[in-house]
Amino acid sequence: MPVPRKVKTGVIGAVFITMLGVAVYGGYNIYTSLDDSEGSKPAAATASAGTPLSAKDVTRTAADFLAAWSAGDDEKAAKLTDSVQTASAALADYRQKASISKITATPIPTDSATDSTTAPDPSALTVSFAVKATISYEKLAPKVWTYDSTLKVSRNTVGDPAVKWAPDVIEPDLKDGQSVVTGLASTPEVDLVDRHGKTMTVQQFPGLTDVFTDLRKRYADANLGGTPGIETYVTDDGGAVVKTLYVVKPGQNAKLETTLDAGIQAAAEKSVRKYGQSGVTALDTRDGTILAMAANPPGGTNYALALQPPGSTFKIVTATALMLAPVTSDTPRLTPQSTSQCVDGYAALGGKKYHNVTPDKLNATLAWDFSRSCNTGFIRLSKYLDQDSLAQVGKKYFGLVGDSRPWYVGTGTTDGSIPGGTGDEMTSEMIGQGQVLMNTLNMASVAATVRDGRFHQPSILQDTGLIDKRETLSATPLPPTVRQNLMSMMHLTATAGTAAGLLSGVSSPYGAKTGSAEENKDDLPTGWFTAYSGDVAAAAMVVQGDHGNKSAGPIVADVLRAS
């Protein structure tokens, strides 16, 4: 019996659709096989880019990629990523430029898959893997470099699981535009050695972190001897080395000879760690060379070189200016025995009232005011000074010239300044506040100048000829009488004043000056302390450490006892 026409049409139509479906599926496989060496699965063909990945998808895709990379088939590995051409070029570049002859990349087992909801990219899951890369550079014996990296798996634009390509898949430090290269290091590594030839490292002395970093960078191209090694490193798009990743063959390190003393430095490091934001510097009083410099916490602000108002430690400079003031009928020569009442709340010049932490003493002398850190005893003598007296004395005798003539000690520093002024600014500067700024290097140098009688320009390098822009900075020696007066007042401070008992056990002669500086009346003041003992001078600062004898003083004492 003949089949009705409309039934024939339906059958023919059904057959055509079935055949078309087969053609489409076959065509999809043909197309995608160009970008996936294993071919795509039917399930993948129907998945969308937003379909969640299963753990099996992630582990299988990562394993296939790592297996292909390990087999040396970079093209196959690249086809398992979401950026075939970029990945292919990067993988080839890595093998060629880094001289990689063999790679073994294996997934690192984990207890559970990473939760996509907590991953940095919620659409991708992360797999960690270990790499063993054999480096065969020129005629050197092959070396195996090991490291860990990660990759992410997501769906590509057609819905297949694929490695989400990024440069750090190859090596975790690699970024766009960079390459991994094996070759001759541009310069030898630089060892920093102390004055006795002992190598010093940041691991041993973290309080020197930023100083050591600066020294290595500053003198990387100096003629310090040594031979460069063969290294694997990251370069930027201009070929400059960004980071060393692996040393294939060590070179002979160059040596940068510093003036530091590892023993004194160790004592400084240990002491500053007892306080929060603190710093200390120690100098050889005979030549100004830096024996130690430590800051806490390491790697942040270098509180050994941070500028702060120095508080009453600056009264060493003020006392010098007072004893050198011109003699007139109204201003007789001042000596440590000159009377200057210590009375709280005294106001001078601009009318600001000043306060003391010491009891009133009507018959106080300059020496007593100095040793007990009486602010008003000093401010009463402001008539002896002009608006630039402190700045001139600081420059002439202590080398405190500010930015106009930097010390250039061999590492980056910002030198202290004494701006000068009238009224309240002048009286504030007399007691180390106002706009006066110093760091522990400056104040250690002030104490060293008193001990030796003359200013010596500090340096952290034995060979000052290496220091760019350094010019010899000379200063006038302290008049002998003034120097003896300063030493006697600093000794009185250490034995019967605000520093009494702190310097027990140090070498003679010794003397000290305490200080504190308030920046905010709601906070504790910053503690300061400077002293000399034998041929070593040191100064310390502790931010919000309260008075110097409670915080900075013990640091300086530890350093001097280690000298």
C-alpha positions in Angstrom: 0.0 0.0 0.0 1.5 3.3 -1.0 2.8 5.5 1.9 1.1 8.9 2.0 3.3 11.8 0.8 3.3 13.6 4.2 4.6 10.5 6.0 7.4 10.2 3.5 8.3 13.8 4.0 8.5 13.3 7.8 10.8 10.2 7.5 13.1 12.0 5.0 13.2 15.0 7.3 14.1 12.9 10.3 16.9 11.1 8.4 18.3 14.5 7.2 18.3 15.9 10.7 20.0 12.8 12.1 22.7 13.0 9.4 23.2 16.7 10.0 23.6 16.1 13.7 26.3 13.5 12.9 28.0 15.9 10.5 27.9 18.7 13.1 29.4 16.5 15.8 32.0 15.2 13.4 32.8 18.7 12.3 33.2 19.9 15.9 35.7 17.1 16.5 37.6 17.9 13.4 37.7 21.5 14.3 38.6 21.1 18.0 41.1 18.4 17.3 43.3 21.2 15.8 43.5 22.7 19.3 43.4 19.6 21.4 45.6 16.6 20.7 43.4 14.2 22.5 40.2 15.5 20.9 37.2 16.8 22.8 34.6 14.7 24.5 30.9 14.9 23.6 30.1 16.3 27.0 32.6 19.1 26.5 31.0 20.1 23.3 27.7 20.8 25.0 29.3 22.5 28.1 29.3 26.3 28.3 32.1 28.5 29.6 30.1 29.0 32.8 29.5 25.3 33.5 31.3 24.4 36.8 34.4 22.2 36.4 34.5 18.8 38.2 37.6 17.7 40.1 38.2 15.2 37.4 38.2 17.9 34.7 40.8 19.9 36.7 43.1 17.0 37.6 43.0 15.4 34.1 43.6 18.7 32.3 46.5 19.7 34.6 48.0 16.2 34.4 47.8 16.2 30.6 49.4 19.6 30.3 52.3 18.7 32.7 52.8 15.4 30.9 53.1 17.0 27.5 55.4 19.7 28.9 57.6 17.0 30.6 57.7 15.0 27.3 59.2 18.0 25.5 56.0 18.5 23.4 55.5 22.2 23.9 53.0 22.4 21.1 50.8 19.7 22.6 51.1 21.4 26.0 50.1 24.8 24.5 47.0 23.3 22.9 45.8 22.4 26.4 45.7 26.0 27.3 43.3 28.8 26.6 45.9 30.8 24.7 47.7 28.4 22.3 50.0 30.7 20.4 51.1 32.7 23.4 51.7 29.6 25.5 53.6 27.8 22.6 55.9 30.8 22.2 56.5 31.2 25.9 57.3 27.5 26.5 59.7 27.4 23.6 61.3 30.7 24.8 61.8 29.1 28.2 63.6 26.1 26.9 65.9 28.0 24.6 66.8 31.0 26.6 67.2 29.2 30.0 69.1 26.3 28.3 66.6 23.8 29.6 67.3 20.3 28.2 64.8 18.4 30.2 61.7 19.2 32.3 59.9 17.0 34.8 56.7 18.6 36.1 54.4 16.7 38.4 51.3 17.6 40.3 51.7 18.1 44.1 49.2 15.9 45.9 46.7 17.8 48.0 44.1 16.6 50.5 41.3 18.2 48.6 40.7 20.3 45.6 40.8 24.1 45.9 37.4 25.6 46.5 36.6 27.7 43.5 34.5 30.1 45.7 37.6 31.1 47.6 40.1 31.2 44.7 41.3 34.6 43.4 39.4 33.8 40.2 36.2 31.9 41.0 36.0 30.5 37.5 39.4 28.8 37.8 40.7 26.0 40.0 44.4 26.0 41.1 46.8 23.0 40.9 50.2 23.2 42.5 53.1 21.3 40.8 56.8 20.6 41.3 59.3 21.3 38.5 62.7 19.7 38.0 64.4 21.6 35.2 67.8 20.3 33.9 70.0 23.2 32.8 72.6 22.3 30.2 74.6 25.5 29.7 77.4 25.4 27.1 80.1 23.0 28.3 79.1 22.9 32.0 77.9 19.7 33.6 74.0 19.7 33.6 72.5 21.1 36.8 69.0 20.3 38.1 67.0 23.3 39.3 63.9 22.6 41.3 61.0 24.9 42.2 57.2 24.8 42.7 54.6 26.7 40.6 50.9 26.7 40.1 48.4 26.6 37.2 44.7 27.3 37.0 42.1 25.3 35.0 39.0 27.0 33.6 36.9 26.5 30.5 38.1 28.0 27.2 35.8 29.9 24.9 34.2 26.8 23.5 33.6 25.2 26.9 36.5 22.8 27.1 38.6 22.5 30.3 41.9 24.3 29.6 44.9 25.6 31.5 44.4 29.3 32.0 47.6 30.6 30.5 49.8 33.1 32.4 53.6 33.5 32.4 53.9 32.4 36.0 52.8 28.9 35.0 56.4 28.5 33.8 58.0 30.1 36.9 56.2 31.9 39.7 58.3 35.1 39.4 57.7 35.5 35.7 55.4 38.3 34.4 54.3 39.6 31.0 57.1 40.8 28.8 59.8 38.9 30.9 61.9 35.9 30.1 63.9 33.3 32.1 67.5 33.3 30.9 70.6 31.4 31.8 73.9 33.2 31.3 76.8 35.1 32.8 75.8 37.2 35.7 76.2 40.9 34.8 78.5 41.5 37.8 79.9 39.4 40.6 77.9 39.1 43.8 79.1 41.5 46.4 80.1 40.4 49.9 80.0 43.0 52.6 82.8 42.6 55.0 83.5 44.3 58.3 86.7 46.1 59.3 88.2 42.8 60.4 87.4 41.0 57.1 84.4 39.1 58.4 81.6 38.6 55.9 78.3 40.1 57.1 74.9 39.1 55.8 71.4 40.4 56.2 70.3 37.1 57.7 72.9 37.7 60.5 72.2 41.4 60.8 68.6 42.2 59.8 68.9 45.7 61.3 71.1 46.6 58.3 68.6 45.4 55.7 68.1 48.6 53.8 71.7 49.7 54.2 73.0 46.4 52.8 70.5 46.6 49.9 71.6 50.1 49.2 75.3 49.3 49.4 75.0 46.4 47.0 73.1 48.4 44.5 75.2 51.5 44.8 78.5 49.7 44.3 77.5 46.9 42.0 79.6 48.3 39.2 82.6 49.4 41.3 85.9 47.6 40.6 85.8 45.4 43.7 87.4 42.3 42.2 85.7 38.9 41.9 84.3 37.1 38.9 80.7 36.7 37.8 79.0 33.3 38.0 76.6 31.5 35.6 73.0 32.1 36.8 69.4 31.6 35.7 67.5 34.8 36.1 64.4 36.8 35.0 65.0 39.6 32.6 62.6 42.4 31.5 61.7 43.2 27.9 64.9 45.3 27.7 67.2 42.5 28.8 67.8 43.9 32.3 68.1 41.4 35.1 65.1 41.6 37.4 65.8 38.7 39.8 68.3 35.8 40.1 66.5 32.5 40.4 69.3 29.9 40.5 73.1 29.8 40.6 74.3 27.3 38.0 78.0 28.0 38.7 79.0 30.3 41.5 81.5 33.1 40.7 84.0 34.6 43.0 82.3 37.2 45.0 83.6 40.8 45.1 84.3 42.3 48.6 83.1 45.7 49.7 85.1 46.6 52.8 83.0 48.5 55.3 84.0 50.2 58.5 81.5 48.2 60.5 82.5 46.0 63.4 80.5 42.7 63.5 80.8 42.3 67.2 79.5 45.8 68.0 76.8 45.4 65.3 75.6 42.2 66.9 75.1 44.1 70.2 73.3 46.9 68.5 71.0 44.4 66.7 70.1 42.6 69.9 69.4 45.8 71.8 67.1 47.6 69.3 65.0 44.4 69.1 63.8 45.1 72.6 61.9 48.2 71.4 59.4 48.9 68.7 60.5 51.7 66.4 64.2 52.3 67.3 67.6 52.9 65.8 71.2 53.3 66.9 74.5 54.4 65.3 78.0 54.0 66.7 81.2 55.8 65.5 84.9 55.5 66.1 85.6 58.9 67.7 89.1 59.0 66.2 88.1 59.1 62.6 84.3 59.1 62.3 84.0 55.7 60.8 80.7 53.9 61.4 81.1 50.9 63.7 77.4 49.9 63.8 74.0 51.0 62.6 70.9 49.1 63.4 67.2 49.8 63.0 64.1 48.0 64.3 61.8 46.8 62.8 64.1 45.6 59.9 63.2 46.4 56.3 60.9 49.3 57.0 61.8 52.9 58.0 65.5 53.0 59.0 65.1 54.6 62.4 68.8 54.9 62.7 68.7 57.5 59.9 65.2 58.9 60.4 65.1 62.6 61.1 63.4 63.6 64.4 63.7 66.5 66.9 66.6 65.3 69.1 65.3 66.8 72.3 67.8 67.6 75.1 70.7 65.7 73.5 70.9 68.8 71.3 71.9 70.8 74.4 75.5 69.8 73.7 75.4 72.1 70.7 73.4 74.8 72.6 75.9 74.7 75.6 78.7 75.1 73.1 77.1 78.1 71.6 76.4 79.6 75.0 80.0 79.2 76.2 81.3 80.7 72.9 78.8 83.7 73.0 80.4 87.1 72.7 81.2 88.7 76.0 79.5 92.1 76.7 78.6 94.1 79.8 75.2 92.4 79.7 76.4 88.9 78.8 79.5 87.8 80.8 81.4 84.7 79.8 79.4 81.6 80.6 81.0 78.5 82.2 79.6 75.3 83.7 79.6 77.2 87.0 77.5 80.1 85.8 74.1 80.4 87.6 70.9 79.9 85.7 67.8 79.2 87.7 65.8 76.1 87.0 62.1 77.1 87.5 59.2 75.3 85.8 56.9 77.4 83.7 59.5 80.1 82.7 58.7 82.0 79.5 61.1 84.0 77.4 61.2 85.9 74.1 58.0 84.8 72.4 56.1 84.2 75.6 55.8 80.4 75.4 56.0 78.7 78.8 58.5 75.8 79.1 58.3 72.9 81.6 60.8 70.7 83.2 60.8 67.1 84.5 63.3 68.0 87.2 62.5 69.8 90.5 63.1 73.6 90.7 66.5 74.8 91.8 67.0 78.5 92.3 70.8 78.3 92.5 71.2 75.9 89.6 74.3 76.2 87.4 74.7 75.6 83.7 76.3 72.2 84.6 73.4 71.3 86.8 70.9 72.3 84.2 72.8 70.3 81.6 73.1 67.2 83.8 69.5 67.2 85.0 68.1 68.3 81.6 66.5 71.5 82.9 64.8 73.2 79.9 64.2 76.6 81.6 67.7 76.9 82.9 68.9 76.9 79.2 66.1 79.1 77.9 66.9 81.8 80.5 70.2 82.2 78.7 68.6 82.9 75.3 69.8 86.5 75.4 73.3 85.2 74.7 72.3 84.0 71.3 71.4 85.4 68.0 68.8 83.8 65.7 71.5 81.9 63.8 73.9 81.2 66.6 72.9 77.6 66.9 73.1 77.0 63.1 76.5 78.7 62.9 78.0 76.8 65.9 76.6 73.5 64.5 78.2 74.1 61.2 81.5 75.5 62.4 82.4 72.9 65.1 80.1 69.9 64.5 79.8 69.7 60.7 76.1 70.0 60.8 75.5 71.8 57.6 72.3 70.2 56.4 71.5 69.8 52.7 74.0 72.4 51.6 76.9 70.1 52.2 75.8 66.5 52.7 78.2 64.2 54.5 78.1 61.5 51.8 78.9 58.7 54.2 78.7 55.9 51.5 75.0 55.0 52.0 71.9 57.1 51.5 71.3 59.5 54.4 69.4 62.7 55.0 71.5 65.0 57.2 70.1 66.9 60.1 69.3 70.6 60.0 69.3 73.6 62.3 67.1 76.3 60.6 67.4 79.0 63.3 64.8 81.5 64.2 63.6 84.1 66.6 61.2 84.1 69.6 59.7 80.7 70.5 61.4 79.0 67.6 64.8 79.9 68.9 64.1 78.9 72.4 62.5 75.6 71.2 65.6 74.9 69.1 67.8 75.5 72.2 66.3 72.4 73.8 66.3 70.3 70.6 62.7 70.9 69.5 61.0 73.3 67.1 62.3 72.7 63.6 65.6 71.2 64.6 65.9 67.7 63.1 68.7 65.1 63.6 69.2 61.4 63.3 71.2 59.0 65.4 74.2 59.3 63.0 74.2 63.1 63.5 74.0 62.9 67.3 76.6 60.1 67.6 78.9 62.4 65.6 78.2 65.3 68.1 79.2 63.1 71.0 82.3 61.9 69.0 83.3 65.5 68.3 83.2 66.3 72.1 85.3 63.2 72.8 88.0 63.8 70.2 87.8 67.6 70.1 87.2 67.8 66.4 84.6 66.7 63.8 85.4 63.8 61.6 83.2 63.2 58.6 81.5 59.8 59.0 81.9 57.0 56.5 80.7 53.4 56.2 83.3 52.4 53.7 87.0 51.9 54.3 87.8 53.3 50.8 86.1 56.7 50.7 87.3 57.1 47.2 84.4 54.8 46.1 81.8 57.3 47.4 80.3 59.4 44.6 80.3 63.2 45.2 82.1 62.9 48.5 84.1 66.0 49.4 86.2 66.3 52.5 84.1 68.3 55.0 86.3 70.0 57.6 85.3 71.8 60.7 87.0 74.0 63.3 88.3 72.1 66.4 86.5 72.9 69.6 88.4 75.3 71.8 90.2 73.2 74.4 88.4 74.9 77.4 85.0 74.4 75.8 85.8 70.8 75.0 86.8 70.1 78.6 83.7 71.9 79.9 81.5 69.8 77.7 83.2 66.5 78.7 82.9 67.5 82.4 79.1 68.2 82.0 78.5 65.0 80.0 80.5 63.0 82.7 78.4 64.7 85.4 75.2 63.6 83.5 76.4 60.0 83.4 77.4 59.9 87.1 75.0 62.1 88.9 72.4 63.3 86.4 69.7 61.9 84.2 72.0 59.1 82.9 73.3 58.0 86.3 74.0 54.3 86.5 73.3 53.5 82.8 76.9 53.4 81.7 78.3 51.1 84.4 81.0 48.9 83.0 82.0 51.0 80.0 85.5 52.2 79.3 86.8 55.6 80.5 86.5 58.4 79.8 82.8 58.4 79.4 80.0 60.9 79.3 76.3 61.1 78.2 73.3 63.3 77.4 69.7 62.2 77.6 66.8 63.7 75.7 63.1 63.4 74.8 61.1 65.2 72.2 57.3 65.6 72.1 55.6 65.6 68.8 52.1 65.1 70.1 51.2 65.8 73.7 48.8 62.8 73.7 51.7 60.4 72.9 54.8 59.5 74.8 57.8 61.5 73.8 60.5 60.0 71.6 63.5 59.0 73.7 67.0 60.0 72.8 70.4 59.3 74.3 74.0 60.0 73.1 77.2 59.1 74.8 80.9 58.3 74.4 83.1 55.7 76.1 86.8 55.3 75.3 87.1 55.8 71.6 83.5 55.0 70.7 80.5 57.3 70.5 76.9 56.2 70.0 73.4 57.6 69.8 70.0 56.0 69.9 66.4 57.0 69.4 63.1 55.2 70.4 59.9 56.5 68.9 57.4 57.0 71.8 60.0 55.5 74.1 59.4 58.0 76.8 62.4 59.7 78.4 65.8 58.7 76.9 67.1 57.1 80.1 64.3 54.6 79.9 64.6 53.6 76.3 67.4 54.9 74.1 69.9 54.9 77.0 70.0 51.1 77.6 70.6 50.6 73.8 73.6 53.0 73.8 74.9 51.4 77.0 74.7 47.9 75.4 76.6 49.1 72.3 79.3 50.9 74.3 79.9 47.9 76.6 80.4 45.7 73.5 83.0 48.1 72.1 
